[in-house]
Amino acid sequence: MLAGAPAAAAETAATHPYAGMWVTADGRIRHHLLPNGRYEEARGGRECAYKGRYAVAGSHIEYWDDTGFTADGDFIDGVLHHGGMVLHRQRETPPARGC
C-alpha cells in the first residue's frame, strides 16, 4: 500500500501519464483518472458508481474510495489490470462528469 495523503495523490496524478479514461473491452467498466488525483468509476448505466482519490507509483495504482473502500492495480504494457479486470486507455477522454 502507498501511504497517500490527498495532496500527495493530487501531486502524483497531475504529472503522471496515466491520467485519462480506462475502459474494459465491453465498455461496461470505465475508470476516469482525473489529473487532480481523483477518479470516477462508471459501471454499466451507473455513471458515478464509485469515486475517490488515487495515487500512482511507477506502474502501480492505489485507489481510496470516498466510502473507505481501497483497491489497487498495475499498468502492464499500457494496460490497466485492476481487480481481475483489464482496462484499455480510451483515446479521447470525455470531460469529468462531476460525480
C-alpha positions in Angstrom: 0.0 0.0 0.0 1.1 3.5 -0.7 0.9 6.0 2.1 -1.0 8.7 0.4 -2.4 12.0 1.7 -4.8 13.7 -0.7 -2.2 16.4 -1.5 0.3 13.7 -2.4 -2.1 11.9 -4.6 -3.0 15.0 -6.5 0.6 15.9 -7.0 1.4 12.4 -8.3 -1.6 12.3 -10.7 -1.1 15.8 -12.1 2.3 14.8 -13.5 1.6 11.2 -14.3 0.9 9.9 -17.9 -1.8 7.5 -16.8 -4.5 10.2 -16.2 -7.4 9.7 -18.6 -10.2 7.2 -19.3 -9.6 3.5 -19.0 -12.3 1.1 -20.2 -13.0 -2.6 -20.3 -13.3 -4.2 -23.8 -17.1 -4.4 -23.4 -17.3 -0.8 -22.2 -19.1 -1.8 -19.0 -16.4 -0.5 -16.5 -14.9 2.9 -17.0 -12.3 4.5 -14.8 -11.7 8.2 -15.4 -8.4 9.1 -13.7 -8.6 12.8 -13.4 -5.4 14.9 -13.4 -6.2 16.2 -9.9 -5.7 12.8 -8.2 -9.4 12.0 -8.2 -11.2 9.2 -10.1 -14.7 8.5 -11.2 -15.8 4.9 -11.9 -18.8 4.1 -14.1 -20.4 0.6 -14.1 -22.9 -0.1 -16.9 -25.5 2.6 -16.7 -24.3 3.9 -13.3 -22.1 6.8 -14.3 -21.0 7.6 -10.7 -20.8 4.1 -9.2 -17.6 4.9 -7.3 -15.4 8.0 -6.8 -12.4 8.8 -4.7 -8.7 9.5 -5.0 -5.8 7.6 -6.4 -2.1 7.7 -6.5 0.4 6.1 -8.9 3.9 5.0 -8.0 5.8 3.6 -11.0 3.3 1.3 -12.7 1.2 0.6 -9.5 -2.0 2.4 -8.7 -3.8 2.6 -5.4 -7.5 3.7 -5.1 -9.2 5.1 -2.0 -12.9 5.3 -2.5 -14.8 8.1 -0.7 -16.7 5.4 1.3 -13.5 3.9 2.7 -13.0 1.0 0.2 -9.5 0.6 -1.0 -8.2 -1.2 -4.2 -5.1 -1.4 -6.3 -3.9 -2.3 -9.8 -1.0 -2.3 -12.1 -0.3 -0.9 -15.5 1.4 -3.6 -17.7 2.4 -2.8 -21.2 -0.1 0.1 -21.4 -3.0 -1.9 -20.0 -4.5 -1.4 -16.5 -5.1 -4.6 -14.6 -7.4 -4.0 -11.7 -9.5 -6.4 -9.6 -9.5 -9.2 -12.2 -10.4 -6.7 -14.9 -8.4 -5.5 -17.9 -8.9 -1.8 -18.9 -7.5 -0.2 -22.0 -6.9 3.5 -22.4 -9.6 5.3 -24.4 -8.0 7.7 -27.0 -10.5 10.5 -26.4 -11.2 11.3 -22.8 -14.6 12.8 -22.1 -14.8 15.7 -19.6 -15.3 14.8 -15.9 -19.0 14.3 -15.0 -18.5 15.8 -11.6 -20.0 12.9 -9.6 
